[in-house]
Amino acid sequence: MIEIHDSNDLEYVSGKTGYVVQELLGDSNTEYTVGCFCDRQGTVRGTIAMHRELLQGTTYRADVGDFPEVRAEASKIATAFRPMGPCNIQLRISDGKPVCFEINMRFSGTTPMRARLGFNEVEATLRHYVLGEHIENLPSITQGIILRYWNEMYVDHKAFTTLSENGKLKNTQQYDLLVEDYGVRR
């Protein structure tokens, strides 16, 4: 993303192919991501809203809350589009109101976070669209703090080579594997 601050910036991007120019709404402190799930008829069966902070384009901190105006706007958008299954709507507060700037008709990067809190749209998708089960409303989750962090995994070179060549490992216990825990203890 390139922010345009003056006519020189605009001239620079206008000469590029594949760029989309859009208004920068609000600021990064007012950004929300809302997961929506819709059934076969396009009926919204649940929403979960997160006030989020981004790092390199990825949510690294999320505060799940009720955020009624944000959820209502996302639900209104999902109702209008009537997607089948998951839909992720991103909004920012601009002039005191939530305004959508991106819609993704797919599972998003925060899907595992939402599932961990009980809003499991992957399971709902499988049950409804694959198994043909009737889907009830997903639970209304309005509390939770999520912090995402990076860690390293150290894989035995022999295990990597064997897996690459054969597509499987016969005895995984014979290989060394270390996942860095950075002091995180259960």
ABEGO torsion letter per residue (X at the ends): XBBBABAAAAAAAAABBGBBBBBBBEBAAABBBBBBBBBAAGBBAEBBBBBBBBBGGBBABBBBBAGAAAAAAAAAAAAAAGBBEBBBBBBBBBGGBBBBABBBBBBBAAAAAAAAAGBBAAAAAAAAAAAGBBBBBBBBBABEBBBBBBBBBBBBAAAAAAAAAAGBBABAAABBBBBBAGGBBX
